[in-house]
Amino acid sequence: MTVELTFALPEQLAREAEANGLLKPEALERLFRDEIRRRRVGELFDAADRLAALREPPLTDAEVLAEIQAARAERRARPASGA
């Protein structure tokens, strides 16, 4: 899918962006991808902070192993279609 965007920038910013090659499709793609990655990393850190705030004791090695085995068993039980 291709999406065409039109947006407004202040004139000075548009000139600087153009002069630095930032308005080219490949540069805009890179900017969007970098921002998406940055946000995902931020979400992971936010989730880690929320987990740390729970003040729950960490899982033991045996509990981690049991969780992994349960997830694998659940995945194997799903139909091959990925549903």
MOVENZI-V760544 format. One line per field, one symbol per residue. phi: phi as a letter, one per 30 degrees, with the letter a starting at -180 (. if undefined). psi: psi as a letter, one per 30 degrees, with the letter a starting at -180 (. if undefined). burial: # if it has 9 or more other C-alpha atoms within 8 Angstrom, else .. Layout:
phi = ???
psi = ???
burial = ???
This chain:
phi = .cbccbbcbeeddddddddcidcdedddeddddddddedddeddddddddddddhdddddeddddddddddddddddddddid
psi = kkkkkklklkeeeeeeeefggfgkeeeeeeeeeeeeeeeeeeeeeeeeeeeeffhkklkleeeeeeeeeeeeeeeffllffg.
burial = .............#..##...#....##...................................#...................
